[in-house]
Amino acid sequence: MIRRATAQDVPTLSDLYARFYSEDAIDVSHDSIRKNLGAMVLDERAAIWIAEDDKDIIGFASASLTLGVEFGWASEIEDLFVLPEHRGKGLAKRLLLTA
């Protein structure tokens, strides 16, 4: 199932984001991740979509709206991650299409 993340998802999402950043050797503190995720799920100009397997979050995609002079409103996919053991099943594609 794919659904929009809520504030209640932030603790689990912050752990997944830490794994995501770790895969790319990006050093971001857990406190920063939690703080920014908390703000992002409450901001109507942004969304994080999560993929669930039963009750566990197994992937996510984040997107936000930006306003520019040249094109006006645009959406940018910022992050995409699926746990390694759930890859190859089309979840990333479904997350991107939803975002």
Secondary structure, DSSP 4 states (H G I P E B T S, - for coil): -EEE--GGGHHHHHHHHHHHHHHTT----HHHHHHHHHHHHH-TTEEEEEEEETTEEEEEEEEEEEEETTTEEEEEEEEEEE-GGGTTSSHHHHHHHH-
